[in-house]
Amino acid sequence: MIEGGGIPAPVEVKAASQSLLVTPEAPAALASRGGGRWFADFGRAMFGTLRLTVRAAAAGTAEVCLGEKLAPDGAIDRAPPGCIRCRVVALALRPGVNTCRVVIPPDARNTGSMAVRMPASLFEVTPFRYAEITLAAGDSLEAVARLAVHAPFNDAASTFACSDERLTRVWDLCKHSIKATSFLGLYVDGDRERIAYEADAYLNQLSHYGVDCAYDIARRTFEHLLDHPTWPTEWALHFAPMAWADYAYTGEAGWLARHVDALRERLLLPLARADGLISTETGLQTPGLLARLNLDKPMRDIVDWPPGSFTQGGTGERDGYEMRPVNTVVNAFHGWNLRLFAQIARTLGRDEEAACVARRASRVASAMRRKLFDPSRGVFRDGEGTDHAALHATAFPAAFGLLPRSARATAAAFIRSRGMACSVYGAQYLLEACYRLGLADHALDLMTAGHDRGWLNMLRAGSTVTLEAWDWRYKNNLDWNHAWGAAPANIIPRFLVGVRPELPGFAVARVAPQPAGLKAFDATVPTCRGPVRVVFEGGGRRRRLTVDAPMPFRLDLSGIAGAPLRTRLCRAGVVRIER
């Protein structure tokens, strides 16, 4: 007899620095395939293991196979490409009724020295959607449940549905990815390594804020990374964005104050030459600097990942970027960080320091325009000493507000012409650049694209969690559980729906929808002061917008009108606009 109901409530397990839940889940579908073989589909992948009850006629073993991917014959793919997971475990049975938790053997790669380990109070996990259970003749399966491990997550905190079913599916994929990958209580890069990386953490943080009111994992990950940083130059330049995002969304300055000195170190000021531009290749990475950053080897510029060496004959995700000693993307990050740190210092009452850093930010922006910008084409070059202009060299400065005002049109045209010529990581900044340059229609096209460099391809491949790369052929060792591929989970609420903090802690919100070609959407965006609901209807001649917010908000209808309009400050409550 199979018991489909009676699944108990989640059990909370508290470790020293984190709180995780173990949620028993019944299969969405369970079928006998004859010969003692059972197949369970849990509907979506989660990290966990299997608990099953087997009535055994005699002592023996059962085989349990857990996997993320199906083979063409409908069985679990037991030899999946890359680092897509499949684990096969033998389960010892005694005569009679056995209720067992499948013990997942540790993986050597993701339990290494840099990896974040499962709490000792829990058990080893693997990501899986499907389970195959093979029993000996005379044995029967009585019950089966997945023990899913994840951080506390309010599934009802955020909602999004729209007139384009493709975008709704992408949203659902990305939202679930944030919950599914929270199994360690820190943001990690995926199951292949289980290592925290700064860029992954920032993207995960933004997306977590977009789907739930949860701020503790981002803070824990930030603090973990201060002690365990990674090698890319630009990754060090994600600490200030993480800290500012925390303050913008929570309004709590005390946490900023505790880390302000560490943030200043990670501006990488010692790498600057006289004009303010920085480089990791001019002999300025001294042992003292690396020690202050807790690094045991020099930083290297990354721009995007992976390079072509991770593919069979591919070119990688840098759009042909020429890696020069003075690198445009690196300096765009540096300029952005200086602006953010000036705001942080001002927030903390360090006005003299704020003014000094703001002046340095202006100097960096000026030097970028003089030495890295090509006025004849209206785009940035990849770096000093090259005329090549990859997508990244213009998209990143555009996302950070570092474009010359006169270049907005040329930059927008260039960005539109390049399509998705970047990775799932680069897509975060490409989409931000699109919305900041008035390319909401292009952003919508990118998020709903049907080719193999988009989120629908992840669903088409069979995954229910975002991939590490667009497809196996773009990164041959990819895994199927990387939250850095879930950019729409924050892009949709922040830019398409348009809900962002106008003042720290959402004392005042900003609501600036950019629906582009959508006929309608209905969204709930979580904030620390309560949910903001935005409903847009634009299928006919008239366009209607309803905003229900628990705080005052500044309403910007430029994205609906298709032209710049004056904003208006609205009181908390329901506001209805028809145009």
N, C-alpha and C positions, 0 to 999 in steps of 0.2 A: 504494500500500500504506500502511495506517495502522499505525504502531507504537504499541501501547498500553502496552507494558512498557518496561523499561530506563530508568525515570526515575532520574536520578542523585540522590545524597544532597544535603541542603541545603548551601549555600555560605555561610560566615559572613563578613559584611562589617563591619569595625570602623571607626566614625567616631571623632572626637575624644572624644565624650562618651557614646557609646552603642554597643551591639552588636546588629546586626540580622541575620536570616537571610533568604536568598533560597531558597525551597523550590520546586523544579519539581514540578508536580502534573499527573498525567494526568486527563483528563476522566472523570467517573463514567459518562457516556454520550456517544457521538459517533455522529451519523447523517447520512447524505447525504439532502438534500431535493431532489435533482435540479437540473439546469441549472447545475452547478458550485457549488451552495450546500451548505455544511456547517453543522451545528448541534452545539455542544458544551455540555454541562451539567456543571459541576464539583461539583454537589451542594450546595455552600454558597458563599456570597460570601466573598471575601478581597480585600485590596488587592494589586494587582500589575499585571502586563501579560501579554501572550501571546507565546510563542515558537512559531514554526511553520516547518516545512520544506515547501517547495512546489517541485515539478518543473515548470518553465515551458517551454512549447513555443516561446515567443518573448518578447521584451521586452514588458512591459506592467505592469499593476497588479492587485493583489488588494484587495478591500474587507474590512476587519475591523470588526465592530461588537461592542462589549463593553457589557453591561448588567446591571442588578440585577433588573429586573422584566420579566415577560412580558405581552404583549398578549393579548386574548381568543383570537386565532387561533393562539397557541402560539409566535409569533415574539417577538423582543425588542421591548419597547415603546420605540419611537424618539422618542416625545414624552411621556415620563412626567411626572406632576404634581410640583410642588414641586421639590426638589433631588435626587430619585431619579436615579441616574446612568445615562446612555447616552452612549458615546463612539464615534464612527465615524472610522476612520483609513484612508487610502489607503496601500498598501504597494507600493513600486516593486519590480519583479522583472526580473531579467536572464534570458536563455535558460539553461536548465539547472537545477541544483539550487540553491535559495536557502534558507538557514537564517537567519531574521530574528527580531529582537525588535521588537515593535510599540512605536513611540515615541509616548507619550501627550503631546499638547500641554499645556503648563501652563495651569491655570485662573486667571483674573485674580483671582477672589475668594479662593481658598485659597492663593495665593502672595503675598498682600499684606503690608503692613508688620508686622501683628500675628501673621501666620501662622507656624507652625513649618514649616520647609522640609525637604524630603527631603535626606538627606546627599549631598554632592557626589559621593561615591564610588558612589552608586547611580543610579537612574533614576526618572522620574516614574511614578506609579501611579494607578490608579483602582479603586474597588470594583466587582467584578462576579462574578456567578455563571455567566452565560451568554456564549457567544461565537458569532457568526455569521460565517462566512468565505465570501466569494463570489469564485470563480475564473473566469478566462476559459476559453473552450472550448479543450480540448486540454491544459490545466494539471491537475495532480493534487496532492492533499494527501498528503504522506508522513508527517508527524508533527505533533503539536500538544501543547503543555503550557502551563499557567499558571505564571508565575513569581510566587509569592506572597511578599510581604515582611511579616515579623513579627518581634517580639522572640522570643528563645528561650522555649519554652513546653513544659512537660512535660504532655502530654495525659493521662498515667496518674496524675498526682499527686492528682487528685480524682475521685470517682465519686459518683453518686446515682441510685438507682432506687427506685421506690415502688409501692404498690398502685394509685395513681391515675395512669394513663398520661398524663393532661393535665399534671400537675405535672412528671413526668419530661421531657416535651417542653419545658416552659418552662425547666427547668434546663438542658437541652442547648442551647437557644437562647441563654440568657444566658451560659453558660460559653464557647460558641464566640465570642460577641460580644467577650469580653475578649481572646481571642487575635487575632481579626480586626482589632481596632482598635488594635493595638500597633505598627502599621507605621512610626511615627515615632520610637519609643523614648521618647516622652513621651505622657502622657495628653492628648488633644485632644478637642474637642467633636464632631467629625464631619467629613465631607469637605466640607461646604459652606464652612466657614471654616478648619478646621485650626488653631484657636486654643485654647490652654490656658486653662481657667477653673477657679477654685478649687473650686466645688461639684462640677463634673464630675470633677475630679481626685480629690476625696475619695471619691465614690461608686465611681469606677473603682478606686481603691486598695483599698477594702474588698472589692470583688468579685474583684479580682486575688488578694488574700490568700485568698479563699474557694476559688479553683480551682487555685492554684499557689503554690509557695514562691518568690516573686519580690518583692524589696523595692527594687531599684535604680531602677525606673522611677518609683515614687512619690517617691523622694528627689530624683531629677533634676527631676521636674515641680514639686515644692515649691520647689526652688531657682530654677528658671526663673520661677515665679510671683512670687517675692520681687522680681525685677527687672522683671517684666512683669505687674503686677496688673491686674484688671479692675474695672469700675465698681460692681457691686452691693454694698451694705453687708454683707449676710449672707455674701457670698463672701469678704470679708476675714476673717470669723469662721469660716472653714474651715481656716485655717492651724493653729491649736492642735489641732483634731481630727485633722488629718493627722499632726502631729508625735507626738501621744499614741498614735495607732494604730501608728505605726512602732515606738515604744518598747514598746508592749504586745505586739506580735507578734515583735519581734527581741530585746528586752532590752538593746539597745545604747544606753547613755546618752550616749556621746560625741557622737553626731550631734545629740541634743537640746541638749547644752551649746553646740555651735557656733552654734545658732540661737535661743537663749533670749531674747536681747535683741530680735531681730526679732519674735519671738512676742509679747513684752510690748507692743511698739508696736501690734500688730494686735489687741489687746484693745479698742481704741478708747476708752480711758479719758478722753481729752479731750472726748468727746462727752457725758459724764455731767453731769447736774444734781445738786442737793444730795441727792436721795433715791436716787441711784445709777442711775436709768433713763437711757438714752441716746437721742439723737435726731440725725438728720442735718439737721434743718430748723429749728434754733434758733440759727443763726449761729456754731456752734462748729467748723465745718469750715474751719479757718484754712489759709492757704497753707503755713505751717510743718508742720502735721499732714499735709497732702496730700504735701508733699515727702518727709517721713519715710516715708510709705507708698509712695513712688515713683509716685504718681498725678498725672496732669496735668489732672484735672477732678474736681469733687466726686462723692462717692458718692451713690447713690440706692437707696432700699429696693426690694426686688424681691418678697418673699414667695413667689411662684411664677412660672412662666413657661410659656407666653406669656400676655399679656393678650389681650383680645378683638380688638384691632386686627390680630392676625396671622391672623384667620379671616374668612370671609365670613359676617358676621352672627352669629358666635358670641360667647360671653361670656368666653372665656379660662379659665384654670385656677386662678383664685383663689377660687372659690366665693363670689363677691360681696364679697370682702374690702374693707373700707373702709380706705384708706391714710391713716392719721392720723400727725401728727408724732411722737407717742410710740407706737410700733408694737409690738404684742405679740410677733410672730414675731422681730423684730429683737432685742428685749430678752431673749427666751428664748435666742437664740443667744449674746447677751452673757453672760447668767448661766451658761450651760453652759461658755462659754470661760473664765470666771473660775474655775470649779471645776476645769477641766482644767489651767489654768495653775498653780493652787495645788498640784496633784499634781506637775506638772513641776518647779516650784521646789523642792518637798520632795525629789523624787528627786535633784536636783542639790545638795542640802545648803544651799539658800538658805532656811533655815527662817523667818527673820523676814519675808522677802518672801512666803513661802507663807502665813503666818498673816495678813498684811495683806490679801492677795488673797482668802483664804477669808472673811475678815470682810466684804469688799466683796461677794462672791458671796451671802452671807447677806442683806446689805442689799438687793441687787437682787431676790432671791427674795421678801423681805418686801414690798417696794414693789410687785412684780407682783401679789401676793395682795391688797394693799390697794387698788390703783388700777386694775388691769386685769382682775381676776377678778369674776365675777358670782355671788355666793353663792346667789341665789335660783334660778338655773338650774344652778349647779354646773359652769360652763364659763367659759373666758376670753373676753372681748370682743376685738375686733380691735385696739383701741387706746384710748388715753385720749380721752374725749369722744364715744364712740359706744356704742350698745347692740348693734350687729350682731356676731354670733358666727359666723364662718366656720369650716369644718373645721380650717383651718391654725392658728387661734388657740389651739385646744386640743390638736391632735395634736402640734405641735412641742414645747410644754412637757411633754407626756406622754412623748415620746421622750427628752427630756433630764432626766427625773426632777424636774421643777419643779411638778408638780401638788400642791395640798394633799392630804394623805392622805384627808381626808373627802370629797374629790371624785372618787375613783377610780371609783365606781359610776356617778355621773352623767356623768362624762367618757366612760367606756366606752360607755354607752348612746348618747350623742350621736355618738361616732365611728362606732358601728355604723350609726346612722341615716343617715349622710351617704354611705356607699358610697365609691366612688373619685372623690371630688370634688376631685381634685388631679391634677397632671401626673405624668409618669413620674419626674421628680425628687422631687416631693412624696411619691410612693409609698414612697420609701426611709424617710422619717421616719414616715409613716402606718403602715407595716408594723412598724417598731420600736415605735411606740406601742402597736399591737395586742398584740404579744408581751409588752410590759412591763405591760399592763393585764389580762392573762389572756384576751385575745381571739384565741387561737390558731386557733379555728374560723373567725373572721371573716377573719383573715389568709390562711388556706388558701382560703377562698372567693374572696377578692380575687385571689389568684395563679392560680386556675383558672377565673376567670369567662369565660363565653362571649360576653359583649357586646363592644362595640367600645372599651371602656376597660380592656383587659387584654392580657396577653401572648399569649394564644391568638389574638387578633385580628391581632397582628403576623405570626404564622405563617400565618393565613388570608389575609392580604394578599399573601403570597408571599415575605416576607423571611426570611432565615436569620441576620440580625444585628438586634439590637434597634433600634427606631425612635427618632427624636428626640422624638416625641409619640405619643399613643395611635393616632392615625389622621390622614390628610391633612386631614380636615375640622376637626380640632382645632388644626392649625398648617399653614397652606397652603404654607409654604416648607420643610417638614420634609425631612430626609434619612433614609436607611435604614441608618445606620451609626453610631449614637450609644450609647456604652457607659453613659451616665448612665441609660439606660432598662433596664439589666440588674440592677436591685436584687435579684431572687431569687438571683443568683449569690452574694451574701453573706448574704442573709436566711435562705436555706435552711440553710447550714452553721452560721451563728451562732445562730439562734433555733429553727428547726424541729428540726434535728439537735441543736443546742444546744452546739456546741463553741466555746469562747472561752477566751482566756488568763485564768486566775485570778490568776496572778502574771506579771510581765513576762517576755517570752521563753519563755512556756509552761513556766517552771520547775514550775508546777502548772497544769494545765488545769481548766476547768470543763466538765462535761458535764451539760446540763440540757435533755433533749429535750422538745418540745411537739408531738407528732404530731397532735393534734386528731382529725379523723375518719379519718386514714390507718390502714389495717389493717396495713401493714408498710412499712418502708423499710430500705435498706442503703446506707450512706454511708461514704466515705473523705474525711476532712478533712485537708488538708496543714497542717503546722506546721513551724517551724524545727528541731524536735527529732525529726521523723519523723511519719508519718501516724497519725491517730486514726481507727479504724474503729468505727462504731456501727451495730448491727443491732437493729431493733425488729420484734417480731411481736405483734400484738394483735387478730387477727381473731376469736378465740374467747373463752371465759370467762377464760382466763389471758393475761397479758401478759408477754412475755419481752423482756429487753434484754441485749445483749451489747456490752461495750465492750472494745476492745483498744487500749491506749495505751502509748506508750514513756516516758511520764512519769507521776508521781503526778497524780491528778485528783480534784476534788471533785464528787461525784455528787449531782445534785438530781433527784429523781423526782416533784416536785410537778406538773410538766406532764403526766405519765403518770397519776398518781393523781387528778388533778383537784382537789387540795386541798393546802395548804401542808404540806410535810414537812421534817423535819430533814435537812440534807445530811450526807454522810459522806465522809471523805477515804479514797481508795483508793490502794493501791500501783500502780506501773506493772505492766502486764501485762494479762491477760484477766480481766474480772469479768463474771459472769452473774447476772442478777436475774430472778426469776419472781414475779409477784404475782397 
